[in-house]
Each structure stands twice: as structure tokens, then as C-alpha cells.
Amino acid sequence: MHALLVEDDDRMAHALGTALAQRGHTVRRVGRALDALRHVHEAEFVLLDLGLPDLDGLELLRRLRTVCDAPLIVVTARCEERDIVQGLRAGADDYVVKPFRMAELMARVDSVRRRSAVRSGPTGPSGPTSGGDRIVRSGDVTVDLARRTVTVADSEVRLTRREFDVVAFLAERPDEVHAREEILDRIWGDAFLGVSRSLDVHVAGVRAKTGRPWLVRTVRGFGYQLGAPPAGTGPPGAPAGGPR
């Protein structure tokens, strides 16, 4: 696969490029934000350093996400919780802090790519969801699993890919409570991310963007479930339900 490596440090870029090439990937390395925006359309996945000379990396991440949906991992020395949360909210699929073990980073690359391929599904006349009508409703929220859209009161809400993945996973089995580890393993490919705030950040993003904090119900000490609106707040005849 073709990787876009956005890294202005020559030694780090060489190490990452070599590791990726040894695993069969082709690599284009750039050291400036403008070049990243120019070449991102070629990329099948992106490794992004945040400490760039011409533009703040978080701003570049936001701009990349407006034009590209390829899997993206932030690889940076910024280790503050605020930076990690901002990176995940801006659309990063994973966040790796320098210094790191190269084998771990390569495993995360494989995991992100694998999960992205599963979400994309096979191409062809049937598309990734041949049923075509897998719709879940809770109150005035509609989750279209086939089209990967969420609407609230008939207005579409723009979620990041990971935010939608969380909602879709819960919506596929709305009557079940899902453990944090199960969600992390299914969506991130790594249950050990339970020690991070990745899942919590994306849940908070779903609640804020939809304006429906009840949509993802927290089961304290265990995990999450697709929620239903408080009694008397949802439209008549629109309780939570499974795929129709």
C-alpha cells in the first residue's frame, strides 16, 4: 500500500520510511503541510507528525480530513492529554507518542488499515451492505448503516469515521450492552487501548454533534449501549429499535 509520511525530521523520516518499505509499502515522504495537502489524494494511509515548520499539525489534520478519508495515525512528541484528545477529535484514527517502539507502531498501522478495509467492504454491484435498508431509529435519530449516515430531526449530522463506527457498532445490536474492551477490539483492533481516552473522546463527540447526549448510554464500570430518549422527549412512535 502507498503511505504518505508527513515528517520534517530527516532521521525519523528515514527510520519510518525504512520500516514501512520493509513491510512492502511504498512511501512518499514530505516535510511541509502544503506538500501533504498536495499528495494526500495518492495515499492509502497517512502517518502525520504534528510539529511541522509551516503549519500547526492539528490544523493540517483538520484540513486533511476535509479532503481525504484514508486511515491516519498521528506520530508526535506531543504527549499532553489535551493534545491527544484534540488529535482524536480532529479525525486521527490513532495517536502514537514519540519515542515509540517501531514494532508497535507498525502493528498499529496494520490494525488501522485492517479495520478500514473491513468498514469499506467489498466493491461491486452489491456494495458493502447488500441489504440496503439497515436503518436503526432511536427517538428522532436515524442511523443508516448502509449509507453510513446519522440524521437528527431529519438533518444529517457530520460525524468522523470513527464516531460513526462507534454508533454503528452499538446500533447493530441496540438491546445489548457492549464492554469497552469489545468496542476497542472491534473498532480499533486493540483492546488495550482501554487505558486511553480514545473511546471516551469519540463518544463525547457523538453526543455533542448530535445534541442527543442520551444516544450513547454509559453503563458505568462496563461499557456502552445505544440509548433511548428520556420518556416524553422523543417523537411519538419512534422508540429505539434494531435494524429494519
Secondary structure, DSSP 8 states (H G I E B T S, - for coil): -EEEEE---HHHHHHHHHHHHHTT-EEEEE-SHHHHHHHGGG-SEEEE-SB-SSSBHHHHHHHHHHH--S-EEEEES---HHHHHHHHHTT-SEEEESS--HHHHHHHHHHHHHHHHHHH---STT-S-TT---EEEETTEEEETTTTEEEETTEEE---HHHHHHHHHHHHSTTS-EEHHHHIIIIIS-GGGGGSSHHHHHHHHHHHHHT-TTSEEEETTTEEEE----TTTS-TT-------
